[in-house]
Amino acid sequence: MKKYVIRTCASTILFCLLILGEGLIAQANRVESISIKDATGRFVEVRLPVKKLVVLTSDALEVIRALKAEDLVVGVNTGIAKNPLFWPKLKNKPRVGSWREPNYELIVELNPDIVIGYARHPGQDMEKKLAPFDITVIRLDFYKIRTLLKEVEILGRILNREQEAKQLSTWYQKKLDFMQERLRDINNRPDVYIESYSNYHTTGPGSGGHEICDLAGGHNIASNFSIPYPEITPEWVLAKNPHVIIKAVSFSNCYAMIDSSPLKGVRNKIIARPSWDNIRAVQEVKVYVMASDIWTGPRAIIGITYMAKWFYPNLFKDLDPKKLHREYLVRFQGVNYQGVYVYPQFK
C-alpha cells in the first residue's frame, strides 16, 4: 500500500512537471504583438521584440538614437553617408536607397523586422512589396511637431524604450510650455512669409513650417491655403507685405559647416529679388535663412526658438537657441554641438 501511494504521488508530480514544462515552452514560443496607430491613421500589428530596423528617414533615425536604440538599425537611406560627423555609428550601415525611392531588393536582403518611412513617401506599394517577406512597414513622420510626441511614445512602445521615450517627451514638452507661456498674452502677431526649399513655394496648414511659425508666435500669411506646400507668385508676397521673411534651405551637412557664406548667399538673393525692396521685411532687414536640420523634425524646437527671438527680440532676450541646441545634441544624440544653421546668427 505504501509503495502504491509513493508510485501514485511520483506519477502525479511527473505529470504536473510535464504539463508545466509544456506550458513554459508554449509561452516561450508565443510571439507577443502590439497594435499601433501610425501616421496614416491605420492600425498596424507589430511583433515583439523588434531586433532589426531599416530606417528610411533621418527624422526617425534621430528619435531612434535619442531612445538609445541605434544598435537595432541595419539599413539607412543614402543621405546618411553624406553627413558622417553627425552619424558616426550609422555612416557605414548598408544603404537602401532614398527616403522616397528605396531599393526593395536590398531591404529584403537585410531581412529587417520593420521598415520605417514617412506617411506619404514611399507610396503604398512599399507594403505590397515587403509583405510577402513578412516585413512590417511602420509610417511615422516625426517632422510635424504637434504629432511628434505621440509618435515618440509609439516608437518607444515598439522598441521597448518607453522610459527613454518619456524622458525625451518630457524635455520637449517643457520647452514648448515655456514658449507658450511667454506668448500667452501676445495679440498682434507679425505677418510672416515662409518660403520652403523651392523658390516661391510656401508652407500652408498641414506643413511643419506652418506649425513652427505658429508656435513661435508668428502669423503665417499662407495660413488660408488648403494645401501644405502651395506655389505662389512674387506679386502675391508683395501684396501681403510681410513683416518677416524666413527661407528654409536643405544642405547636406550643416553639422560640418564652419562658414555661414552659403546661407548668407541665399539671403542676399532673396533681398535682391525684383521689387522686393518694397516689402517691409526687406526694408527692415528681417530676412532670415534656416537650415532644414532645425526647420522641422525632432529639432524643430530649436527652429521655434530662433523664430521666437526673431519675432520678439525683447520678449525672448534671455532665450539662447544655441544653448538649447547643444543640450539636445549632447543629451539625446550623443554628439557635440557644432555647425551653422541660421543666418544671420545672434551675436
N, C-alpha and C positions, 0 to 999 in steps of 0.2 A: 504493500500500500504506500509506504513511504517513498519507494523508488518510483512508483507511478506518479505520485504528486510532484516529485522532482522533475520527472521527464515532462510532465504536462506544463509545469512552470517554465522550464527551459524552452519548450516549443513555443509557448506564448510569447516569451521575451524575444526569441529569434524572429517570430512572425512580426512583432511590433518594430523591431530593428529594420527588417526588410521593408516594411511599409514606410517607415521614417526615411530610410535611405532613398527609396524611390521618390518620395516627396521632395527631398533635398535636391536630388538630381533633376527632377522636373522643374523645380524652382530655379535652379542654376541655369537650365537650358531655356527658360522662358524669356522672351525678348520683351523688355519694357519699352513702352512708347508713350509719347505725349502728343496732344493735338495743339497746334498753334495757329494763330491767325496772322498771315503775313501782310505785306504792304499792298497786295492786290485785293485784300478782303476775303480771300479764300482760306479754308481750313486745311492744314497740311498735317499728316501723321508723320511723326519723326521717331525713328527707332533709336533707343539709347542703349549703351553710351555711344556718342559720336567720337570716332577715333581719327577720321581723316576728312579734311576740308579742301575743296578747291574754291578760291575766293576771287571773283571777277572784278570787284570794285575796291579801290583804295579806301573808301569811306568805311566799308565793312572791315577791312584789314586793321584800320586804326582802332576800331572798337574791339576787335579780337585781341589785339596787342594790349589794350587797356585792361581787358579781362584776364590777362596772363594765360592766354590760350594759343599763343603764337606757334607753339610746337605742333599743333594739330594741322597746320597748313601744309599741304603737299603740292599745291599749284596756285599760281598767281597770274595776273594779266601782264602783258608785255611792258606796260609802262613802269612797273616797279623797278626794273633793272636800270631805268634812266635816273633814278634817284637813290643811288646806293648808300649815300651817307645817312639818309633818313630811314632806310630799310636794311640795316647791316645784316640781320639774320634771315632776311627774306629775298635779298637781291639775287641769290643764286638758285632759288627754287625754280622748278620747271615752269615754263611759260606756256600758257594755254590759249594764246590769242588775246584780243582786246576785250574790254568790258561789253562792247556792243556786238562783236562778232567772234565768239570763242571757237576754238578748234575742238570739236566734239570727239574726234578720234583720240586726241591727246588726253582729254579728260577721262575717257573710258579706260585708257591705259593706266592712268593713275589710280583708278578704282576707288574714288572717294565715297564716303557715306553721304555727303551733302555737297551741293554746289550752291553758292550764294551769289545772287545777282540783283540788279535793280528791278523795280516793279515793272517798268516799261521796256527795259532792254536787258538781255536779248529778247526776241519775240517768243511767243508761246510754243514755237517749235522746239525750244530747249527741253521742255518737259517731255515732249513726244520722243525726242531722240535719246534721252537718258533713261526714261522709264524702263525700257527693255533690259537695261543693265542694273536695275534695282538701285539707281542713284536718285536721291531725293533732291528736288530743286526748292530752295527757300528764297523768296524775294523780299529783301529788306533794304530800304533806301538809305537811311542814316544821313540824308542831306536836308531833310525837312525838319527844322528844329522843333516844331510843335508835335511831331511824332517820334522824335529821336529817343526820348527817354523810355517810351513804351517799347520801342524796338530793341533798346539796350536790355530791357528786362526780358524780352522774349529770347534774345540770343543768350543771355545768362542762363535761362532755363535749359535751352538746347545743349549748351556746352558744360552744364553743371558748374557754372561760375556765378551763382546767384549772389554770393557775398560781394564779389568783385563788381558785379553789375550795380549793386546797391550803392557801393562806395562812389562809383563814377556818377550815378544819377543824383546822389545827394550833393556832391560837389557842384555839379552842373546846375541843379535847381537853386542852390544857394546863390550862385552868381546871377541867375535870371531874376530871382526875387529881389536882389539888391538893386538891379537896374530898374525893375518895375516900380519899386518903392520910390526911387528918386524921380521917376517920370509921372508919378500918380497925379500931380496937380498941373501938369502941362496941358494947356488948351490950344495954343497956337503952334502947330507943328510946321516945320519948314517943308516946302514943296521940294521933292527930290526926284531927279531923273536918274534912273538906274539903267545903265547900259550893260547888257550881258556880253559874252565873249565876242560875238559877231557884231560888227558895226550896225547901228540903227536897229538892233533887236533889244527890246526892253524886257522887263520882268513883271508879269501880272500876277493876280491871285493864283495860288497853287504852286508858285515857284519859291525856291529857297531865298532868292534875293528879295522878293516882296516881304517874306516873313521877317528877315533880319532887319530890314528897313523899318518895318512897323514896330518891332520890339525895341529898336534903338530910339524910337520917338519921332520918326520921320513920316511924312505923308507922301507915299508913292504916287506920282502923277499918273501912273498907269493902273491905278487900283480899280478902275471901272471896266477894264478889259475882261473879256470872258475866257481868254486862253492864257496859259502861263508865260509864253515867250512870243509875244506879238512883234511883228516887224512894223516900224514906224518910219516917218519921214523927218528930215531935219527941220522942215517947216512946222511940224507938229510940236517939236521941242521948243522952237522959238515962240510959238503961240502960248505954250504953257508957262514959259519964262520961269523955270525953277530956281529956287534959292541955292540948291546944291546939286552937283553932278558927281555921280560915282560910277566909275568904269571898272568892270571886272576883267581880269586877264588870266589866261591859263598858260603859265610857263611850266616846263617840265621839272625844274629843280630850284625853286625859290629857296629851299633849305640850304643850298650850296652857294647861293648868290651873295656876293660881298659888295656889289656896286649897284646902286639904285638907278643907273642910267637907263636900263630897258623900261622901267616903269615911268621914269621921267619923260622918255621919248613918247610913250603912249599919251601921256597927259598933254604934252606940247601939241601933238596932232589934233587932239580934241579942241584945245583952245584956239587953234588956227583954222578950224572949220569955217567956211564962208558964212558970214553974218552972225556967227555965234558970239561975237564980241558985244552983241546987243542983249545977250542973256545975263540976268543978274548974277548967276553963279560964276560966269566968266569974268564979269566986271569986278566982282568982289573976291576973285581968286579962290573960290570954293569948289575947285575941281580936284577930285581925288581918284587915285587908282589903287585897286586892291587885288591881291593875288588870290587865285582860286583855293589855295590851301586853307584860307581862313574865311572864305566867302560863304561857303555852305559846308555841310558835313559836320563831323564831330567837333571841328574847331570853329564852328560858326559863332560861338560865344565870344571868340576873340574878335571876329569881324564886327559883331554888335558893339563891343566896347569902343572900337575905333570910330564907328559911325556915331555913337552917342557923344563922343568927345568932339567930333566934327560938327554935329548939330548944336550941341550945348556945351561949349568950352568952359564956361564959368560953372555950370551945374556939376560937371564931372571933372573939375580941376584936379581932384585927388585920385582920379582913376588912371591906372598905368596899364595899358594893354600889353606892353612888352613883359611886364612882371607876371601878368596873368598867363600869357602865352608860355613863359618859361616854366611856371608852376605846372601847367598842363603837360608839357613835353617831358619834364623830368619825372613827375609823379606817375603819369599814366602811360607814357610812351617809352620811358627808359632811355631817352636821348637828350643831349644838351640843347639849349636854345642857341640858334644861330639863323642866319638868313635875312632876307629883305622881303617884306610882304606888303608894304603900302608906300605910296608917295603922294604928297610929301610926308616925311616922318616927323613925329613930335620931337622937339629938342629936349 
